[in-house]
Amino acid sequence: MEKQLRKDSKIMWVLKALLVSYIITGILLVILTFLMYKIELNEKSVAAAIIAVYLISTLIGGIIIGKLARVKRYLWGIGLGIAYFGLLLLITLGVYRTLNGDVANLMTTFILCAGGGMAGGMLS
């Protein structure tokens, strides 16, 4: 019984950290949309801001999961970053029915998400 409870709590850790990461992503994207409307940002600035959103979201999620796990924090963080990327990929496939971009862009996004989560786990 206790083992099952511990396993459930680990799943809940990941879900909580992912939820916080996606809430932060949503807030940052709304801010970015407002800035695009008011300042008329160019394409390069928007691309850089989206990269920053990925990093900030996974970094904060990594910090949260690291504080919850307390052991092997960087592994929990990298796992969170990979889960964030996987969910992002599923959402993209669900909305667009195809992957926008090439393999290099996907790998870059994967590395950014995994690295941000790992850095957050290490900072926690």
N, C-alpha and C positions, 0 to 999 in steps of 0.2 A: 504494500500500500504506500509506504513512504517513498519507494523508488518511483512509483507512478506519479506521485505528487511532485517529486523533484523534476521528473521529465516534463510534466505539464508546465511547471514554472519556467523551465528553460525555453519552451516554445513561447510562453507568454512574454518572456524577456525580449525575444526576437520580434514578436509582433508589436510590442509596445515601442521598441526602438524604431522599427520600420514605420509605424504610424506617425511618430514624432518627426521622422525624416521627411515623410511625404507631406505632413502639415507645413513644415518649414519650406519645403519645395514650393508648395502652393502659395504661401505668403510671399516668398521671394519672387515668384513668377508674376504675381499680381503687381508687386512693386516695379518689376521690370517693365510690365505692360504700361503702367502709368508713366514711367520715365520715357518709354518709346513714344507715347502720345504727346507728352509735354516738351521733351527735348529733341525729338526726332533723331534718335540714335542711328548710326550707320550699321551696316551688316556685321562688320568686324567687331564692333562694340557689343552688339547683341550676342554674337557667338562667344565672346569672352565672358560675358555676364552669365550665359547659360552654363559654361564650364564652372564658373565660380559657384553657381547655384548647386551643381552636382557635388562639388567639393565641400561646401559649407553644410549641406544637408547630410551627407554621409559622415562628415567629421563629427557633427553633433550626435548623430545616431550611434556612431562608434563610441563616443564618450559615454552615452547613456548605457549601452550594452556592456561596456567595460566596467562601469560602476556597479552594474547588477551582477555581473559574472564574478568579478574579483580575482579570478585566476585565468591565465592564458588570454589576457585582454586583447592582445593584438590579433589572435586567431578569431576571437568572437567578433572583433571589429571588421576583419577582412571578410568573415562570413556574412556580416550584415551588409557590407558593401556589395558583395556578390548577389545577395538576395535583393538588394535595392536595384541593381542592374537587371536582374532577371525579371523582376516585376515591371520595371520600366520597359523592358523589351516586350513583355506580354501585353502591356497597355498599348504600346506602339503598334504591335501586330493586330490587336483588337480594333483599334481606331482606323488605321490606314490599310489594313489587310496586306501590307507589304512592309519591308524594311527600307526606310529612306536612308540613303548613304551607302558607302562601300564598306568593305571589311576593315579597312584602316580606321575609319571613323568609329565603328563598333568596338574595335579593340582599344582604341584610345578612351572611349567612354567607359569600357569595362575596367581598364587600368585606373582611371580617375576615381571611379566609384569604389573599387576594392582598396586603392591606396588611401582614399579619404577615410574610409571606415577603419582601416588598419591604424592610421595616424590618430584617429579619435580614440580607438581602444588603447593605444600607447600613452596618450595624454591623460586618460582617466585615472 
